[in-house]
């Protein structure tokens, strides 16, 4: 049955099976992170001074928000493997709650926006998000990202986003995604230098 006037007026029926019942609700996390992190241009939110970093209490609260959502997912984990995986994430978050870092070590929002999206046609029917354990193709418009870690692990962006923003590592292999790849500059060969000199001689 429709629950608000808009749904009644437009004859919108509630879906028989609500989609994504296991996705974490991270709206509080996003709001909290915005308050304790500098903006994209390096300035701070109006609620805090530019040169002051987040307090340990604010950092512990941020990790607590992620931890509580993963704990909620663990309560009805569909498999032992998913339960163990969520427990390992919570264990790492508990360590951060007890001993919070001085600054948010995660990746910026631009990093999330630039992650490689996985096309729905390349997903198999049995592929599922390791965090929420829902099949990617259960969503008619899946937003699946592939992380640039050695395992090329795939997640629902909605599920992995808070972990990446707060931790900056792949949840599966813990590969540090905040480190930039070293660009190898080719060395000049003496032979090439001789050819160049010959052009002007």
Backbone bond lengths (Angstrom), bond angles and torsions (degrees), N, CA, C in turn:
res aa  C-N    CA-C-N  psi(-1)  N-CA   C-N-CA  omega(-1)  CA-C   N-CA-C  phi
1 X - - - 1.456 - - 1.524 109.31 -
2 X 1.321 116.64 141.95 1.456 121.82 -179.96 1.523 109.13 -66.68
3 X 1.343 115.82 144.91 1.456 118.93 -173.54 1.527 114.08 -110.17
4 X 1.318 119.02 -10.38 1.458 118.96 178.18 1.530 109.77 -139.34
5 X 1.332 117.19 164.32 1.467 120.47 -176.05 1.531 113.96 -57.60
6 X 1.313 117.92 -35.79 1.460 120.49 179.17 1.529 110.21 -60.88
7 X 1.326 116.46 -46.80 1.461 120.66 -179.55 1.525 111.30 -64.35
8 X 1.334 117.33 -36.46 1.467 121.18 178.14 1.517 109.79 -66.58
9 X 1.332 116.41 -48.08 1.456 121.63 -176.95 1.530 111.82 -62.45
10 X 1.321 117.31 -36.78 1.462 121.14 -176.79 1.526 112.88 -99.98
11 X 1.313 116.22 10.23 1.464 122.41 176.93 1.535 112.09 52.71
12 X 1.327 114.68 48.37 1.464 120.73 178.99 1.519 108.40 -91.15
13 X 1.315 115.22 123.42 1.462 120.81 -179.90 1.522 109.66 -96.07
14 X 1.298 116.29 143.27 1.462 120.77 176.50 1.525 108.51 -68.06
15 X 1.327 118.52 139.55 1.464 119.88 179.49 1.529 110.97 -65.08
16 X 1.329 115.78 146.31 1.460 120.48 179.93 1.525 110.25 -62.27
17 X 1.317 116.22 -39.67 1.460 121.33 178.25 1.520 107.57 -121.73
18 X 1.349 117.73 111.98 1.466 118.53 -178.68 1.530 110.93 -62.24
19 X 1.325 117.59 130.70 1.462 119.84 -179.04 1.519 112.06 -72.30
20 X 1.295 116.18 147.69 1.460 123.75 171.70 1.521 113.58 56.20
21 X 1.306 117.05 48.16 1.454 118.59 -179.59 1.520 112.34 -67.15
22 X 1.331 117.32 -18.34 1.459 119.60 -177.43 1.527 113.06 -101.74
23 X 1.299 119.69 5.70 1.460 120.53 179.62 1.533 109.31 -73.45
24 X 1.331 116.86 139.59 1.474 118.87 178.38 1.525 110.63 -71.79
25 X 1.328 116.18 145.64 1.461 121.76 175.63 1.522 107.03 -96.47
26 X 1.312 116.13 105.70 1.454 119.81 -173.50 1.526 113.32 -110.00
27 X 1.323 118.00 24.79 1.463 119.95 -179.40 1.528 111.28 -64.49
28 X 1.333 118.35 -39.14 1.472 120.96 178.17 1.521 110.57 -66.15
29 X 1.340 115.90 -39.18 1.469 120.05 178.51 1.516 110.23 -61.22
30 X 1.320 117.19 -47.16 1.467 121.22 -177.26 1.522 110.51 -60.74
31 X 1.322 116.63 -43.43 1.457 120.93 179.06 1.528 111.00 -63.45
32 X 1.328 116.33 -44.92 1.467 120.67 -179.92 1.531 111.28 -64.32
33 X 1.330 116.53 -43.62 1.464 120.50 179.74 1.522 110.95 -61.21
34 X 1.320 116.50 -40.08 1.472 120.25 179.35 1.528 110.98 -62.95
35 X 1.324 116.85 -34.14 1.465 120.09 -179.07 1.522 112.99 -73.48
36 X 1.328 117.83 -30.29 1.467 119.37 -175.50 1.522 113.65 -101.59
37 X 1.323 117.72 -6.60 1.467 121.10 -177.50 1.517 110.86 -106.91
38 X 1.345 116.73 150.36 1.464 118.63 172.64 1.522 109.57 -67.69
39 X 1.320 115.63 151.09 1.459 120.35 177.11 1.523 109.46 -69.68
40 X 1.326 116.02 171.82 1.461 121.61 -176.98 1.526 112.68 -58.73
41 X 1.329 117.35 -29.77 1.462 119.64 -178.36 1.525 112.49 -88.83
42 X 1.349 116.77 7.31 1.457 121.08 177.63 1.508 113.66 93.24
43 X 1.325 118.75 -9.19 1.452 120.91 177.84 1.517 109.40 -84.49
44 X 1.313 115.46 162.55 1.455 120.19 -177.96 1.510 110.74 -100.43
45 X 1.312 114.58 164.36 1.458 120.15 175.21 1.518 108.33 -64.83
46 X 1.341 117.80 154.46 1.458 120.06 -178.72 1.523 112.92 -60.83
47 X 1.341 117.49 -21.58 1.453 120.26 -175.21 1.528 113.61 -76.40
48 X 1.338 118.26 -7.06 1.456 118.35 179.24 1.526 111.10 -142.63
49 X 1.302 114.94 158.58 1.456 121.18 -177.91 1.516 109.95 -74.21
50 X 1.314 116.60 145.79 1.465 121.80 -173.72 1.530 112.69 -59.87
51 X 1.340 118.76 -41.39 1.462 120.61 -173.96 1.529 113.64 -88.05
52 X 1.301 117.96 -2.74 1.457 121.23 -178.76 1.529 109.22 -97.70
53 X 1.318 115.87 131.58 1.465 120.13 177.80 1.521 110.16 -83.53
54 X 1.324 116.59 177.59 1.464 119.68 178.82 1.526 110.83 -67.26
55 X 1.306 116.43 146.34 1.461 120.97 179.01 1.526 109.39 -75.70
56 X 1.334 117.04 158.08 1.469 118.83 176.29 1.528 112.61 -58.32
57 X 1.314 116.75 -34.19 1.471 120.47 178.94 1.528 110.20 -65.32
58 X 1.327 116.73 -42.73 1.472 120.66 179.42 1.524 110.86 -66.05
59 X 1.329 116.94 -39.18 1.461 120.11 178.54 1.524 110.72 -66.18
60 X 1.348 116.64 -44.03 1.466 120.35 178.90 1.521 110.41 -62.43
61 X 1.338 116.89 -37.46 1.472 120.42 178.83 1.528 110.69 -65.56
62 X 1.332 117.36 -38.90 1.457 120.62 178.93 1.534 110.44 -61.75
63 X 1.332 116.37 -48.63 1.462 119.57 178.73 1.523 111.42 -65.80
64 X 1.331 116.46 -31.60 1.462 120.32 177.01 1.518 112.69 -64.08
65 X 1.332 116.75 -36.30 1.464 120.41 178.66 1.530 111.22 -65.55
66 X 1.333 116.43 -42.16 1.468 119.93 178.59 1.537 109.27 -67.65
67 X 1.328 115.52 -43.23 1.470 120.57 -179.76 1.520 111.23 -58.79
68 X 1.323 117.57 -43.96 1.475 120.05 -177.11 1.527 111.70 -65.09
69 X 1.324 116.88 -34.91 1.466 119.05 178.55 1.524 111.33 -70.41
70 X 1.334 116.72 -40.27 1.462 119.25 177.56 1.529 110.71 -67.85
71 X 1.341 117.37 -34.56 1.472 121.00 177.27 1.528 109.91 -64.81
72 X 1.336 116.47 -39.01 1.460 119.96 177.96 1.528 110.54 -63.63
73 X 1.339 116.63 -41.68 1.467 120.28 178.17 1.535 111.03 -64.55
74 X 1.320 115.66 -34.43 1.462 119.28 -177.90 1.529 112.12 -66.82
75 X 1.334 117.02 -30.56 1.473 119.72 -176.23 1.517 112.84 -60.25
76 X 1.329 117.30 -31.33 1.468 118.48 178.65 1.540 111.02 -125.04
77 X 1.330 114.78 39.40 1.469 120.04 178.96 1.526 109.51 -59.84
78 X 1.338 117.95 132.69 1.462 120.88 -176.39 1.532 114.40 -75.32
79 X 1.342 117.28 -12.61 1.470 119.32 -179.18 1.521 109.63 -148.50
80 X 1.333 115.19 160.83 1.462 119.93 176.87 1.526 110.82 -64.87
81 X 1.326 116.61 -36.43 1.469 120.39 -179.82 1.531 110.21 -62.63
82 X 1.331 117.26 -43.27 1.464 120.73 178.44 1.524 110.33 -65.89
83 X 1.317 116.95 -40.33 1.468 120.99 179.23 1.530 110.35 -62.43
84 X 1.330 117.23 -45.58 1.470 120.47 179.83 1.532 111.02 -64.21
85 X 1.327 116.64 -39.27 1.460 120.33 179.04 1.527 110.78 -63.41
86 X 1.320 116.92 -46.18 1.464 120.91 178.90 1.529 111.19 -64.35
87 X 1.328 117.01 -36.62 1.462 120.48 177.06 1.526 111.04 -63.60
88 X 1.335 117.18 -39.54 1.466 120.02 179.81 1.537 110.84 -66.38
89 X 1.338 116.62 -37.07 1.471 119.68 176.70 1.528 110.48 -66.31
90 X 1.335 115.62 -41.86 1.467 119.51 179.95 1.521 111.68 -65.45
91 X 1.320 116.86 -36.39 1.466 120.49 179.59 1.527 110.21 -61.91
92 X 1.327 116.63 -43.35 1.460 120.06 178.32 1.530 111.14 -66.58
93 X 1.329 116.58 -38.19 1.470 119.82 178.37 1.523 111.54 -67.28
94 X 1.352 117.07 -37.05 1.470 119.99 177.47 1.533 110.56 -61.32
95 X 1.330 116.93 -39.56 1.467 120.48 177.47 1.529 110.45 -61.64
96 X 1.338 117.00 -38.77 1.467 120.51 178.47 1.525 111.70 -71.58
97 X 1.314 117.63 -30.87 1.465 120.87 177.28 1.527 109.61 -68.60
98 X 1.333 116.32 -42.19 1.466 120.76 -178.80 1.523 112.24 -72.52
99 X 1.321 116.91 -33.43 1.465 121.33 -179.07 1.528 109.06 -137.11
100 X 1.346 116.66 76.68 1.477 119.44 -174.52 1.524 112.83 -68.97
101 X 1.343 116.47 144.82 1.470 120.00 175.76 1.528 111.19 -70.46
102 X 1.331 115.84 167.02 1.466 120.84 -178.38 1.520 112.81 -73.97
103 X 1.325 116.82 -25.79 1.470 121.41 -178.79 1.521 108.20 -141.68
104 X 1.319 115.86 161.55 1.465 120.56 179.06 1.522 108.02 -70.84
105 X 1.351 117.74 115.92 1.466 119.79 -176.28 1.526 114.34 -84.27
106 X 1.319 117.29 4.07 1.460 120.37 -174.95 1.513 114.33 -76.32
107 X 1.317 114.63 -178.65 1.459 121.88 178.81 1.529 109.23 -85.82
108 X 1.329 118.80 156.93 1.466 120.57 176.91 1.533 111.48 -77.39
109 X 1.309 115.64 165.81 1.465 121.19 179.86 1.524 111.68 -59.05
110 X 1.345 118.00 -34.65 1.465 120.67 179.32 1.524 111.13 -60.94
111 X 1.317 116.71 -31.80 1.464 120.91 178.42 1.528 109.45 -64.42
112 X 1.345 115.70 -45.78 1.470 119.88 178.18 1.522 110.47 -61.00
113 X 1.327 115.83 -43.07 1.457 120.27 -178.57 1.530 111.79 -63.26
114 X 1.332 117.02 -28.05 1.451 120.84 -177.09 1.526 114.79 -94.74
115 X 1.328 117.73 1.06 1.467 119.55 -179.98 1.522 110.81 -64.34
116 X 1.324 115.71 147.11 1.465 120.67 178.87 1.523 109.83 -66.29
117 X 1.333 115.72 125.36 1.468 121.36 175.31 1.523 108.21 -85.09
118 X 1.312 115.40 144.35 1.455 120.95 179.21 1.522 108.16 -99.24
119 X 1.308 116.94 124.04 1.466 121.47 -179.37 1.524 109.71 -66.00
120 X 1.326 116.52 140.89 1.471 121.72 -178.80 1.525 111.25 -59.37
121 X 1.331 117.47 -33.68 1.468 119.38 -177.60 1.521 112.61 -69.84
122 X 1.347 117.40 -17.22 1.464 119.47 178.56 1.533 112.33 -92.85
123 X 1.342 116.78 -2.23 1.464 120.43 178.76 1.518 110.58 -88.78
124 X 1.323 116.04 141.87 1.465 120.55 175.38 1.520 109.22 -90.20
125 X 1.306 116.14 157.94 1.462 121.59 -176.70 1.527 112.41 -58.51
126 X 1.337 116.43 -34.66 1.468 119.93 -176.42 1.532 113.74 -88.40
127 X 1.338 118.87 -3.71 1.461 121.64 178.53 1.518 110.23 -67.00
128 X 1.330 115.72 132.41 1.467 120.48 -178.02 1.523 109.96 -138.08
129 X 1.317 115.42 157.27 1.459 121.54 176.86 1.530 108.29 -72.56
130 X 1.327 118.65 130.22 1.457 120.17 179.67 1.532 113.76 -65.05
131 X 1.330 118.02 -22.66 1.460 120.61 -176.90 1.528 111.29 -85.55
132 X 1.333 117.63 -56.39 1.471 119.42 -177.38 1.524 112.00 -89.37
133 X 1.306 117.99 -14.62 1.477 124.53 178.83 1.520 113.10 64.53
134 X 1.330 117.77 19.13 1.461 120.64 175.07 1.522 109.32 -92.36
135 X 1.316 115.91 144.16 1.460 120.36 176.99 1.524 109.34 -62.05
136 X 1.329 115.61 134.67 1.462 119.27 179.27 1.522 110.96 -58.20
137 X 1.323 116.82 -40.25 1.463 120.48 -174.91 1.532 113.16 -80.72
138 X 1.341 117.59 1.01 1.463 119.63 173.15 1.530 109.83 -68.43
139 X 1.317 115.80 -23.46 1.462 121.95 176.29 1.527 107.59 -91.38
140 X 1.331 118.93 127.74 1.468 119.66 179.38 1.537 112.47 -64.13
141 X 1.323 117.27 -23.68 1.464 122.00 178.52 1.534 108.76 -129.14
142 X 1.323 117.89 73.17 1.466 119.43 -175.67 1.527 111.85 -69.18
143 X 1.325 114.96 139.96 1.460 121.07 175.65 1.523 106.34 -113.58
144 X 1.328 114.94 84.53 1.462 122.96 -175.47 1.514 108.50 -105.32
145 X 1.339 115.45 134.57 1.461 120.34 178.56 1.522 109.61 -117.38
146 X 1.328 114.64 150.36 1.468 121.29 175.85 1.518 107.32 -112.26
147 X 1.324 115.85 123.55 1.452 120.44 -177.20 1.532 110.40 -80.20
148 X 1.340 116.59 147.84 1.465 120.09 179.35 1.532 111.77 -83.29
149 X 1.319 116.03 50.55 1.465 121.56 177.56 1.527 107.48 -103.53
150 X 1.320 118.41 167.52 1.473 119.47 -179.18 1.526 113.62 -56.17
151 X 1.338 117.88 -30.90 1.460 120.42 -179.27 1.518 114.29 -87.45
152 X 1.345 117.83 -5.25 1.474 122.51 -177.33 1.526 110.45 48.42
153 X 1.332 116.85 48.38 1.459 121.50 -176.27 1.526 111.29 -69.45
154 X 1.326 114.92 144.02 1.468 121.87 -177.17 1.523 110.73 -113.42
155 X 1.339 114.98 140.92 1.459 122.13 -178.79 1.519 109.56 -144.30
156 X 1.333 115.70 159.28 1.463 119.78 164.15 1.517 105.98 -67.13
157 X 1.315 118.05 132.21 1.466 121.04 -179.56 1.522 110.87 -58.57
158 X 1.316 116.38 -38.60 1.458 121.43 -179.38 1.534 111.53 -61.54
159 X 1.322 117.11 -34.06 1.461 121.38 -178.28 1.524 112.41 -80.88
160 X 1.322 117.16 -42.88 1.458 120.72 -173.43 1.527 112.92 -85.99
161 X 1.327 117.42 -19.65 1.465 120.94 -177.17 1.526 114.64 -52.48
162 X 1.338 119.04 -52.55 1.467 119.69 -178.98 1.529 113.18 -60.19
163 X 1.331 116.74 -38.25 1.469 119.33 178.29 1.526 110.19 -64.59
164 X 1.325 117.25 -44.98 1.465 120.09 -178.70 1.522 111.23 -65.66
165 X 1.328 116.77 -40.70 1.462 120.53 -178.70 1.525 111.74 -67.50
166 X 1.332 117.30 -31.21 1.465 120.26 -176.65 1.521 113.50 -98.02
167 X 1.336 118.04 -29.46 1.456 121.01 -174.95 1.529 113.26 -112.09
168 X 1.325 117.90 -38.13 1.462 120.81 178.75 1.516 114.63 77.80
169 X 1.327 117.40 18.41 1.463 120.95 178.65 1.517 109.51 -126.68
170 X 1.322 116.07 161.65 1.462 119.79 173.12 1.527 107.66 -71.42
171 X 1.316 119.41 129.95 1.467 120.13 -179.96 1.527 113.54 -63.39
172 X 1.325 118.03 -25.77 1.461 120.61 -177.53 1.534 112.01 -82.79
173 X 1.324 117.51 -54.65 1.473 120.28 -173.29 1.524 112.84 -106.11
174 X 1.329 117.86 -4.26 1.465 125.15 179.74 1.532 113.01 62.02
175 X 1.339 116.32 22.57 1.461 120.74 175.41 1.528 108.71 -64.14
176 X 1.329 117.25 131.75 1.462 122.18 -178.54 1.526 109.56 -73.54
177 X 1.330 115.98 115.24 1.463 121.00 -178.42 1.520 112.54 -93.29
178 X 1.340 116.95 -1.84 1.463 119.55 -179.52 1.524 111.78 -85.17
179 X 1.336 117.19 -16.97 1.456 120.02 -179.84 1.519 109.85 -81.25
180 X 1.304 115.81 132.75 1.456 120.27 179.71 1.514 109.14 -83.16
181 X 1.306 115.13 146.67 1.463 120.26 176.77 1.519 109.69 -66.57
182 X 1.309 115.40 136.34 1.459 119.42 176.48 1.525 108.76 -74.15
183 X 1.305 115.56 128.91 1.460 120.49 179.33 1.520 107.61 -89.36
184 X 1.313 115.51 123.23 1.461 120.09 -179.01 1.521 109.31 -85.73
185 X 1.316 114.55 122.64 1.468 120.25 179.68 1.518 107.43 -94.80
186 X 1.323 117.12 122.57 1.468 118.81 -178.93 1.522 110.94 -65.88
187 X 1.337 114.60 142.39 1.462 119.76 179.15 1.534 108.97 -81.30
188 X 1.314 114.89 145.44 1.470 119.92 177.67 1.520 109.21 -74.58
189 X 1.292 115.98 130.23 1.461 120.21 174.60 1.520 108.31 -85.40
190 X 1.327 115.30 146.78 1.471 118.82 178.83 1.520 111.08 -65.20
191 X 1.348 116.68 -32.26 1.466 119.65 179.80 1.521 111.07 -62.45
192 X 1.334 115.81 -42.46 1.458 118.86 179.66 1.517 110.30 -64.68
193 X 1.338 116.44 -37.48 1.453 120.55 179.34 1.530 110.13 -63.89
194 X 1.335 117.28 -40.26 1.465 120.42 178.92 1.520 111.42 -61.63
195 X 1.359 116.60 -41.49 1.457 119.93 179.22 1.516 111.40 -62.06
196 X 1.334 115.76 -41.49 1.461 119.86 179.45 1.518 109.88 -63.78
197 X 1.341 115.74 -43.26 1.467 119.02 -179.94 1.525 110.93 -62.80
198 X 1.356 117.22 -34.20 1.441 121.58 -179.90 1.522 112.42 -66.67
199 X 1.328 117.13 -26.54 1.451 120.39 -179.40 1.524 111.41 -67.17
200 X 1.298 115.27 -30.66 1.472 118.19 -175.14 1.532 112.14 -103.32
201 X 1.299 118.80 2.39 1.450 121.42 -173.65 1.437 111.75 -92.94
